Amino acid sequence: MPAHAPRLARVLLTNDDGIDAPGLAVLEAVAAELADEVWVVAPEHDQSGTSHSISLHSPLRVNQHGSRRFGVLGTPGDCVVMAVRRLMRDAPPTLVLSGINRGANLGVETMFSGTVGAAMTGLLLGLPSIAMSQTFRDPANVRWDTSRELAPGVIRSLLAINHDAPTCFNVNFPDIDAALAGPLTPTRQGVGLVKGIDVLPQTDPRGVPYHWLRFERGPRENSADSETAVVASGRVSVTPLHFERTDERTFAVLASALK
């Protein structure tokens, strides 16, 4: 979608940080530059870490927050399905945008990300989808201005590429000023920074035990074309994603062993 291309008819926005998240407000401003209609269907509350999950054992409740703006008591995946199959079924979106996430979605972490999960749900429904995340070092100073300035051009560039079928992209913006950021760079997922998951036991004021789960992050060996390495170098990363996750090397060993 070059700068002179026609505007999109309508886009769907969602996220996993919740409908009141600052990153979603940034994405709404970005989408207003690209589309005639901007629809927001996002979780009422933070749904980080919910991946691709959808709710099969509880009802979905939808609250309207304004014109074409809805909050769903459910996961990001629920939001996309609710939007496409119910709220927008008479005029479906031409693009799904998920984010802008507060924090990076790199490597293995994308498997747990509700931001990426929402975009992949859009792909499952046959829609081109883009997940976007703003990296940060200081959680008190997230550079929303960087993603606000760079996201419109990134989206236009990705939409201008001809694909045989709908595609899902995972985009990460670096934690530097937009003027200093390098170009949009194709990347592979890589392993990222997650080393494991830990369980932190706690005790509530009534003496009842409870537990928090926490990612253990640290430096890991990532290739030069990985999301982690590219973002660390100050460039904007974009990784094409699909659902096929078969380990081809192990498949070959398995097929040989089971002959």
Secondary structure, DSSP 8 states (H G I E B T S, - for coil): --TTS--EEEEEEE-SS-TT-HHHHHHHHHHHTTEEEEEEEEESS--TT-TT---SSS---EEEEETTEEEESS-HHHHHHHIIIIITTTS--SEEEEEEEES---GGGGGT-HHHHHHHHHHHTT--EEEEEE--SSTTS--HHHHHHHHHHHHHHHHTS--SS--EEEEEE-SS-GGG---EEE-B---TTEEEEEEEEEE-TTS-EEEEEEEEE------TTBHHHHHHTT-EEEEEE-S----HHHHHHHHHHT-
